[in-house]
Amino acid sequence: MDLILVIDAGTTSFKAAVFDAALQLKAVAAREFEILRPTTDRAELNPRNYWSACLGAIRDTLQSRALDARQVAAIAVTGHTDTLFALDENDAPVIDAILWSDPRAQPQAERIQRRIGLERLYRTTGQTGASSVHFASRLAWFMETHGELAGRVAHFLQTQDFLIYCLSGAAAVDHSIACCSLLAYLGSREYWPEMLALAGVEEEKLSRIIAPGEIAGRLKPDLAESLGLPAGIPVIAAAMDATAATLAIGSIAPDSIAETTGAALVVGAVCDAPRFDPRIRVPCFEHALPGRYLLLPWCETAGAALRWYRDQFFAPSSISEKSSAGSLYDRITAEAAEAAPGSDGVILLPHFAGSGSPDFDPAAKACLYGLTMGHQRKHVSRAFLESIAFLLKRNLDLLADMGVQPASITSAGGGSRSPLWCQIKADVTGLPVRVCPFAEATSAGAAMLAFQALGRPPGETVLRDHAALARLFQPHPAARSAYQKTYRKFTWLNDALQSARTSEKNLTTL
């Protein structure tokens, strides 16, 4: 029996999952890693510790009695984009990795956008403007601030190709990731020379662009021996995490819109050709399916905001809870269930790392509004859950402007495990919310690509069997009515604070 080992690199943790040919999850393990914060607005990773956490997650998974590691036929790598790793010719880090959410490259992003022009940038890359998030901006920052180190760099890598390189020694990244870096064309697997020149980077130091689901290399013999895996098994570039999740969701709910609440919030609508928003608010990405594209509005903080809230305000109440982050999240959602829809007037803007679609404002800050002496922590807990549902509705409204009118939502990611959160999303959007039956949708999508690369794609019967397991949450009319009012206040508050930030910026320039 062939198995696929999936590595899913999240913003705050690694997951390693093993699937069989029926897409049954055989084992899964997670390892959180430390995010270094030299200042309050910076976010870095120690590459060696990061890789060690990845290996730890793999070993934890392979220790499961439910599987035989010798049956693993391939490793699939998925994850987030735009984190910058810089390695020298001996594979040693030149600097600590700069996490995608770190905002320090914003001046370089603004310079890039001025030089290229917003419309041309959008039509060439599918991205709705340059920001500090994008890999090109981060490379430009490195070249401007660490130019004396540039000669030492042999490889500039993002998360997926860093892990592929560690596993196989091959520097390859798939196009679903390369196309959202600003460095590559949306419609072809080639780098954009003009953007490379603006970033100041040589193409030779970047990873080879391959198709999503393509074999990037083979597992190194020493790693195979250390992990107990077969030597030389394929290492597959299994798409950007949001793309992989959308693939899994679409396989069992093709007429539903995909929504993933992980560290970030991502909404995915599949289209047969690139589609561009006349107001340049909705990014367009290459899908993992040949000839398909994704309209993919996203917001930086969703589950990451809830993790911050957990870490700052929910101390473990027992030894067992210290070893289980999930139990702390259960405490938050149980507490939130005690508050009424609308959180008695408490509203959160969850812009802990700037705001994403549709505003794309890197200067945006989080705000908790409406607190009085009569409020309790339960109201704040519910406001955190509701805020992400409001962001989801804003982005569904954006897609509706482009003619995308879904009949339902299929939800994946860690947030989909909370029945309360799913119900809130149904009540806020007015649409039925189906829970993706894959316990790890991103990993399942990556496994599907890997099996396809091996010539053994899952059959229709397998996918129908999974679809039959989906849970469904219907909107509640009373809660829907309450949320319509709260949503209007949420959008008013967001617009008011965006205007205030503009005024604040003008004051600082006087």
C-alpha positions as CSV (number, residue, x, y, z in Angstrom):
1,M,0.0,0.0,0.0
2,D,1.5,3.3,-1.1
3,L,1.4,6.3,1.3
4,I,2.1,10.0,0.8
5,L,3.8,12.0,3.5
6,V,2.7,15.7,3.3
7,I,4.6,18.6,4.9
8,D,2.4,21.6,5.4
9,A,4.4,24.6,6.5
10,G,2.1,27.0,8.3
11,T,2.8,30.5,9.6
12,T,3.1,29.3,13.2
13,S,3.6,25.5,13.0
14,F,4.4,22.6,10.8
15,K,2.1,19.7,10.1
16,A,3.2,16.3,8.8
17,A,0.4,14.1,7.6
18,V,0.3,10.7,6.0
19,F,-2.5,9.6,3.5
20,D,-3.3,6.4,1.8
21,A,-4.6,6.0,-1.7
22,A,-8.2,6.5,-0.5
23,L,-7.2,9.8,1.0
24,Q,-7.6,8.4,4.5
25,L,-5.6,10.3,7.1
26,K,-3.3,7.6,8.6
27,A,-1.3,9.9,11.0
28,V,-0.7,13.5,11.6
29,A,1.5,15.5,14.0
30,A,2.2,19.2,14.5
31,R,5.2,21.2,15.8
32,E,5.0,24.9,16.6
33,F,8.2,26.9,16.1
34,E,9.4,30.1,17.6
35,I,8.9,33.4,15.7
36,L,11.7,35.8,16.6
37,R,10.6,39.4,17.2
38,P,13.6,41.7,17.5
39,T,11.1,44.6,17.7
40,T,7.3,44.6,17.9
41,D,6.9,45.0,14.2
42,R,9.4,42.4,13.0
43,A,9.0,38.7,12.5
44,E,11.9,36.3,11.8
45,L,12.8,32.6,11.9
46,N,16.0,30.8,12.7
47,P,16.3,28.6,9.6
48,R,18.1,25.8,11.5
49,N,15.5,25.7,14.3
50,Y,12.8,25.9,11.6
51,W,14.1,22.9,9.7
52,S,14.5,21.1,13.0
53,A,10.8,21.7,13.8
54,C,9.9,20.3,10.4
55,L,12.0,17.1,11.0
56,G,10.4,16.8,14.5
57,A,6.9,16.9,13.0
58,I,7.9,14.3,10.4
59,R,9.4,12.0,13.0
60,D,6.4,12.4,15.3
61,T,4.1,11.3,12.5
62,L,6.2,8.4,11.3
63,Q,6.2,7.0,14.8
64,S,2.5,6.2,14.6
65,R,1.7,2.5,14.9
66,A,-0.9,2.9,12.2
67,L,1.6,3.0,9.4
68,D,4.8,1.6,8.0
69,A,7.2,4.3,7.0
70,R,8.7,2.0,4.3
71,Q,5.4,2.3,2.4
72,V,5.8,6.0,1.9
73,A,6.1,6.5,-1.9
74,A,6.6,10.3,-2.0
75,I,6.9,13.4,0.0
76,A,4.6,16.4,-0.9
77,V,5.5,19.9,0.2
78,T,3.0,22.7,0.6
79,G,3.0,25.9,2.6
80,H,2.7,29.6,2.7
81,T,4.5,32.0,0.4
82,D,6.9,35.0,0.5
83,T,9.1,34.2,3.6
84,L,12.7,34.9,2.6
85,F,15.5,32.4,3.2
86,A,19.0,33.3,2.1
87,L,21.6,30.5,2.0
88,D,25.3,30.6,1.1
89,E,27.1,28.0,-1.0
90,N,27.5,25.8,2.0
91,D,23.8,25.9,2.7
92,A,24.3,28.1,5.8
93,P,21.9,30.9,6.5
94,V,23.2,34.4,5.6
95,I,20.6,36.1,7.8
96,D,17.6,34.9,9.8
97,A,14.6,34.2,7.6
98,I,12.2,37.1,7.2
99,L,8.6,35.9,7.7
100,W,6.0,36.9,5.1
101,S,4.1,39.0,7.7
102,D,7.1,41.2,8.5
103,P,6.4,44.7,7.2
104,R,9.9,46.2,6.9
105,A,9.9,45.9,3.1
106,Q,7.1,48.4,2.6
107,P,9.2,51.3,1.3
108,Q,10.7,48.9,-1.3
109,A,7.2,47.7,-2.3
110,E,6.0,51.3,-2.8
111,R,9.0,52.1,-5.0
112,I,8.3,48.9,-7.1
113,Q,4.7,49.9,-7.6
114,R,5.6,53.5,-8.6
115,R,8.1,52.2,-11.2
116,I,5.8,49.5,-12.7
117,G,2.4,51.1,-12.2
118,L,-0.5,49.4,-10.5
119,E,-2.5,48.4,-13.6
120,R,0.5,46.8,-15.3
121,L,1.6,45.1,-12.1
122,Y,-1.9,43.6,-11.7
123,R,-2.2,42.5,-15.3
124,T,1.2,40.9,-15.4
125,T,1.3,39.1,-12.0
126,G,-2.4,39.0,-10.9
127,Q,-1.4,40.7,-7.6
128,T,-3.4,43.8,-6.5
129,G,-0.3,45.9,-5.9
130,A,3.1,45.5,-4.3
131,S,3.3,45.3,-0.5
132,S,5.8,44.3,2.1
133,V,4.3,40.8,1.9
134,H,5.6,40.0,-1.6
135,F,8.9,38.1,-2.1
136,A,10.1,40.7,-4.6
137,S,9.7,43.5,-2.1
138,R,11.6,41.5,0.5
139,L,14.4,40.8,-1.9
140,A,14.7,44.5,-2.8
141,W,14.9,45.2,1.0
142,F,17.7,42.7,1.4
143,M,19.7,44.1,-1.5
144,E,19.3,47.7,-0.2
145,T,20.0,47.0,3.5
146,H,22.3,44.0,3.3
147,G,24.0,44.6,0.0
148,E,27.4,43.7,1.5
149,L,26.1,40.1,2.1
150,A,24.6,39.7,-1.4
151,G,27.8,38.1,-2.8
152,R,27.6,35.4,-0.2
153,V,24.1,34.3,-1.2
154,A,23.8,31.2,-3.4
155,H,20.1,30.7,-3.0
156,F,17.1,33.0,-2.3
157,L,14.3,30.7,-1.3
158,Q,10.7,30.8,-0.2
159,T,9.2,28.4,2.3
160,Q,8.3,25.6,-0.2
161,D,11.6,25.6,-2.1
162,F,13.6,26.0,1.2
163,L,12.1,22.7,2.4
164,I,12.4,21.0,-1.0
165,Y,16.1,22.1,-1.0
166,C,16.6,20.7,2.5
167,L,15.0,17.4,1.6
168,S,16.4,16.8,-1.9
169,G,19.1,19.4,-2.6
170,A,17.1,20.6,-5.6
171,A,16.1,24.3,-5.8
172,A,12.6,24.3,-7.3
173,V,9.4,26.1,-6.6
174,D,6.0,25.5,-8.2
175,H,4.2,28.2,-10.2
176,S,1.2,28.6,-7.9
177,I,3.8,30.1,-5.4
178,A,6.1,31.8,-7.9
179,C,3.3,33.7,-9.6
180,C,2.3,35.5,-6.3
181,S,5.8,36.7,-5.5
182,L,5.6,39.5,-8.1
183,L,8.8,37.9,-9.7
184,A,7.0,35.7,-12.3
185,Y,4.4,36.2,-15.0
186,L,0.9,35.0,-14.2
187,G,0.4,33.1,-17.5
188,S,3.7,31.4,-17.9
189,R,6.4,29.7,-15.9
190,E,9.0,32.3,-16.5
191,Y,10.5,35.1,-14.3
192,W,9.8,38.7,-15.2
193,P,13.1,40.3,-16.1
194,E,12.0,43.8,-15.3
195,M,10.9,42.8,-11.8
196,L,14.1,40.9,-11.2
197,A,16.0,44.1,-12.1
198,L,13.9,46.2,-9.7
199,A,14.5,43.7,-6.9
200,G,18.2,43.6,-7.7
201,V,18.4,39.8,-7.9
202,E,19.9,37.5,-10.4
203,E,17.7,34.7,-11.8
204,E,20.5,32.2,-11.2
205,K,20.0,32.6,-7.4
206,L,16.3,31.8,-7.6
207,S,14.6,28.4,-7.7
208,R,13.6,26.8,-11.0
209,I,9.9,27.2,-11.6
210,I,8.0,24.0,-12.2
211,A,4.3,23.0,-12.4
212,P,2.2,22.4,-9.3
213,G,2.4,18.7,-8.5
214,E,5.6,18.2,-10.4
215,I,8.5,16.1,-9.0
216,A,11.2,18.6,-7.8
217,G,13.8,16.1,-6.7
218,R,14.6,12.9,-4.7
219,L,15.0,12.4,-1.0
220,K,18.6,12.6,0.1
221,P,20.0,9.2,1.2
222,D,21.2,10.4,4.6
223,L,17.7,11.8,5.4
224,A,16.0,8.7,4.2
225,E,18.1,6.6,6.5
226,S,17.6,9.0,9.4
227,L,13.8,9.1,9.0
228,G,13.4,5.4,8.1
229,L,12.0,6.3,4.7
230,P,12.8,4.6,1.4
231,A,15.8,6.1,-0.3
232,G,15.3,8.3,-3.4
233,I,11.5,8.7,-3.1
234,P,10.2,11.7,-5.1
235,V,9.8,15.1,-3.4
236,I,6.9,16.9,-5.0
237,A,6.1,20.6,-5.1
238,A,2.5,20.4,-4.0
239,A,1.2,23.9,-4.5
240,M,0.6,26.9,-2.3
241,D,-1.3,26.0,0.9
242,A,-4.5,27.9,-0.1
243,T,-4.3,26.4,-3.6
244,A,-4.0,22.8,-2.2
245,A,-6.9,23.4,0.1
246,T,-9.0,24.7,-2.7
247,L,-8.2,21.7,-4.8
248,A,-9.3,19.3,-2.0
249,I,-12.5,21.4,-1.4
250,G,-13.3,21.5,-5.1
251,S,-12.9,17.8,-5.5
252,I,-15.9,17.1,-3.2
253,A,-17.9,20.4,-3.6
254,P,-17.3,21.8,-7.1
255,D,-20.2,24.3,-6.9
256,S,-19.2,25.7,-3.5
257,I,-16.8,28.5,-2.8
258,A,-13.8,27.6,-0.7
259,E,-13.0,29.2,2.5
260,T,-9.9,28.4,4.6
261,T,-9.4,29.8,8.1
262,G,-5.9,29.0,9.1
263,A,-3.4,31.5,10.3
264,A,-4.8,33.7,7.5
265,L,-8.2,33.8,5.9
266,V,-8.3,32.8,2.2
267,V,-11.3,32.7,-0.1
268,G,-11.0,30.8,-3.3
269,A,-13.1,30.8,-6.5
270,V,-12.0,28.7,-9.5
271,C,-12.2,30.2,-13.0
272,D,-11.1,28.9,-16.5
273,A,-9.1,32.0,-17.4
274,P,-7.5,34.9,-15.7
275,R,-10.1,37.3,-14.4
276,F,-9.3,40.9,-13.3
277,D,-11.3,43.1,-11.0
278,P,-11.8,46.5,-12.7
279,R,-11.1,48.1,-9.3
280,I,-8.0,46.0,-8.7
281,R,-9.2,44.5,-5.3
282,V,-9.2,40.7,-6.0
283,P,-5.9,38.9,-6.7
284,C,-5.7,36.2,-9.4
285,F,-3.4,33.2,-9.0
286,E,-2.6,30.1,-11.0
287,H,-4.5,27.0,-9.8
288,A,-2.9,23.6,-9.3
289,L,-5.2,22.3,-12.1
290,P,-3.8,22.8,-15.6
291,G,-5.4,25.8,-17.4
292,R,-7.3,26.9,-14.2
293,Y,-7.0,30.1,-12.2
294,L,-8.1,31.2,-8.7
295,L,-9.6,34.4,-7.6
296,L,-8.1,34.5,-4.1
297,P,-8.9,37.4,-1.8
298,W,-7.2,36.9,1.5
299,C,-6.6,38.6,4.9
300,E,-3.4,38.3,6.9
301,T,-4.7,37.4,10.3
302,A,-7.5,34.9,11.1
303,G,-6.3,32.0,13.2
304,A,-3.1,33.9,13.9
305,A,-5.2,36.6,15.7
306,L,-6.9,33.9,17.8
307,R,-3.5,32.4,18.7
308,W,-2.3,35.9,19.8
309,Y,-5.5,36.2,22.0
310,R,-4.9,32.7,23.3
311,D,-1.3,33.3,24.2
312,Q,-1.9,36.7,25.9
313,F,-5.2,36.1,27.8
314,F,-5.7,32.3,28.3
315,A,-3.2,30.8,30.7
316,P,-3.3,27.0,30.8
317,S,-5.4,25.9,33.8
318,S,-3.8,22.5,34.1
319,I,-0.7,20.5,33.2
320,S,-2.6,18.6,30.5
321,E,-3.8,21.9,29.0
322,K,-0.2,23.1,28.8
323,S,0.5,20.3,26.4
324,S,-2.6,20.9,24.3
325,A,-3.1,24.2,22.4
326,G,-6.5,22.8,21.2
327,S,-7.9,22.6,24.6
328,L,-7.2,26.4,25.1
329,Y,-9.0,27.1,21.8
330,D,-11.9,25.0,23.1
331,R,-12.0,27.2,26.2
332,I,-12.2,30.3,24.0
333,T,-15.0,29.0,21.8
334,A,-17.0,27.6,24.8
335,E,-16.7,31.1,26.4
336,A,-17.7,32.8,23.2
337,A,-20.9,30.6,22.9
338,E,-22.1,32.2,26.2
339,A,-22.3,35.7,24.5
340,A,-25.1,36.7,22.1
341,P,-24.6,37.3,18.4
342,G,-23.1,40.7,18.0
343,S,-21.1,40.4,21.3
344,D,-23.3,43.1,22.9
345,G,-21.7,45.8,20.8
346,V,-18.0,44.7,21.0
347,I,-16.4,44.7,17.6
348,L,-12.9,43.7,16.7
349,L,-10.9,44.8,13.6
350,P,-8.4,41.9,13.4
351,H,-5.7,43.8,11.5
352,F,-2.8,42.5,13.7
353,A,-0.4,42.5,10.6
354,G,-2.1,45.1,8.4
355,S,-5.3,44.5,6.5
356,G,-5.7,42.3,3.5
357,S,-8.4,42.2,0.8
358,P,-10.1,44.5,-0.1
359,D,-8.1,47.3,1.6
360,F,-4.5,45.9,1.4
361,D,-3.3,48.5,4.0
362,P,-0.1,47.4,5.6
363,A,-0.4,50.3,8.1
364,A,-3.7,49.0,9.4
365,K,-3.8,48.1,13.1
366,A,-6.1,45.9,15.2
367,C,-8.8,47.7,17.2
368,L,-11.2,46.4,19.9
369,Y,-14.2,48.8,20.0
370,G,-17.3,49.2,22.1
371,L,-16.1,47.9,25.5
372,T,-17.8,49.0,28.7
373,M,-17.5,48.1,32.3
374,G,-20.4,45.7,31.8
375,H,-18.7,43.6,29.2
376,Q,-16.9,40.3,30.1
377,R,-14.2,38.3,28.4
378,K,-16.8,36.1,26.7
379,H,-17.9,39.2,24.6
380,V,-14.3,39.7,23.5
381,S,-13.9,36.0,22.7
382,R,-17.0,36.0,20.5
383,A,-15.9,39.3,18.8
384,F,-12.7,37.5,17.7
385,L,-14.7,34.8,16.0
386,E,-17.2,37.2,14.5
387,S,-14.5,39.5,13.1
388,I,-13.2,36.8,10.8
389,A,-16.7,36.0,9.6
390,F,-17.1,39.7,8.8
391,L,-13.9,39.6,6.7
392,L,-15.3,36.6,5.0
393,K,-18.5,38.4,4.1
394,R,-16.5,41.5,2.8
395,N,-14.6,39.2,0.4
396,L,-17.7,37.3,-0.7
397,D,-19.2,40.7,-1.6
398,L,-16.1,41.5,-3.6
399,L,-16.5,38.3,-5.6
400,A,-20.2,39.0,-6.1
401,D,-19.2,42.3,-7.8
402,M,-17.3,40.1,-10.3
403,G,-20.2,37.9,-10.9
404,V,-19.3,35.0,-8.5
405,Q,-22.5,34.1,-6.7
406,P,-21.9,30.9,-4.7
407,A,-24.8,28.9,-3.3
408,S,-22.8,27.6,-0.3
409,I,-19.4,27.9,1.4
410,T,-17.2,24.9,2.1
411,S,-14.9,25.7,5.0
412,A,-11.5,24.2,5.8
413,G,-8.6,24.9,8.1
414,G,-8.4,24.9,11.8
415,G,-11.3,27.3,12.1
416,S,-13.6,24.8,10.5
417,R,-13.3,22.4,13.5
418,S,-15.3,24.8,15.6
419,P,-19.1,24.3,15.2
420,L,-19.7,27.7,16.7
421,W,-17.4,29.5,14.3
422,C,-19.0,27.7,11.3
423,Q,-22.4,28.7,12.5
424,I,-21.3,32.3,12.9
425,K,-20.0,32.3,9.4
426,A,-23.3,30.9,8.1
427,D,-25.3,33.5,10.1
428,V,-23.1,36.4,8.9
429,T,-23.0,35.5,5.2
430,G,-26.5,34.1,4.9
431,L,-25.1,31.0,3.1
432,P,-25.0,27.4,4.2
433,V,-21.5,26.4,5.4
434,R,-20.3,22.9,4.7
435,V,-17.3,21.6,6.6
436,C,-14.7,20.0,4.3
437,P,-14.7,16.3,5.3
438,F,-10.9,16.2,5.0
439,A,-9.5,16.7,8.5
440,E,-6.5,18.4,7.0
441,A,-7.8,19.9,3.7
442,T,-4.5,21.5,2.7
443,S,-2.6,18.3,3.3
444,A,-5.3,16.3,1.5
445,G,-5.0,18.5,-1.6
446,A,-1.2,18.1,-1.5
447,A,-1.6,14.3,-1.3
448,M,-4.0,14.4,-4.3
449,L,-1.3,16.2,-6.3
450,A,1.3,13.7,-5.2
451,F,-0.8,10.6,-6.1
452,Q,-1.4,12.3,-9.5
453,A,2.3,12.8,-10.0
454,L,2.8,9.1,-9.3
455,G,0.1,8.2,-11.9
456,R,-2.5,7.2,-9.4
457,P,-5.1,10.0,-8.9
458,P,-7.9,9.3,-6.4
459,G,-11.1,8.0,-8.2
460,E,-14.6,9.5,-8.2
461,T,-15.8,6.8,-5.7
462,V,-13.2,7.9,-3.2
463,L,-14.2,11.6,-3.5
464,R,-17.9,10.8,-3.3
465,D,-17.4,8.8,-0.1
466,H,-15.6,11.8,1.5
467,A,-18.2,14.3,0.3
468,A,-20.9,12.3,2.1
469,L,-19.2,13.0,5.4
470,A,-19.5,16.8,5.2
471,R,-21.4,18.6,8.0
472,L,-23.7,21.4,7.1
473,F,-24.6,24.6,9.0
474,Q,-27.7,26.5,7.9
475,P,-28.1,30.3,8.7
476,H,-30.4,31.1,11.7
477,P,-32.8,33.9,10.7
478,A,-32.7,35.6,14.1
479,A,-28.9,35.6,14.3
480,R,-28.7,36.7,10.6
481,S,-30.8,39.7,11.4
482,A,-28.6,40.7,14.4
483,Y,-25.4,40.3,12.3
484,Q,-26.6,42.5,9.5
485,K,-26.6,45.5,11.9
486,T,-23.3,44.5,13.5
487,Y,-21.7,44.0,10.1
488,R,-22.7,47.6,9.1
489,K,-20.9,48.8,12.3
490,F,-17.9,46.7,11.5
491,T,-17.5,48.2,8.0
492,W,-18.2,51.7,9.3
493,L,-15.5,51.3,12.0
494,N,-13.0,49.9,9.4
495,D,-13.6,52.8,7.1
496,A,-13.4,55.4,9.9
497,L,-10.1,54.1,11.2
498,Q,-8.7,53.9,7.6
499,S,-9.6,57.6,7.2
500,A,-8.0,58.3,10.6
501,R,-4.8,56.6,9.6
502,T,-4.6,58.8,6.5
503,S,-5.1,61.9,8.7
504,E,-2.4,60.6,11.2
505,K,0.0,60.1,8.3
506,N,-0.6,63.6,7.1
507,L,0.1,65.0,10.5
508,T,3.4,63.2,10.8
509,T,4.6,64.7,7.5
510,L,3.8,68.3,8.6
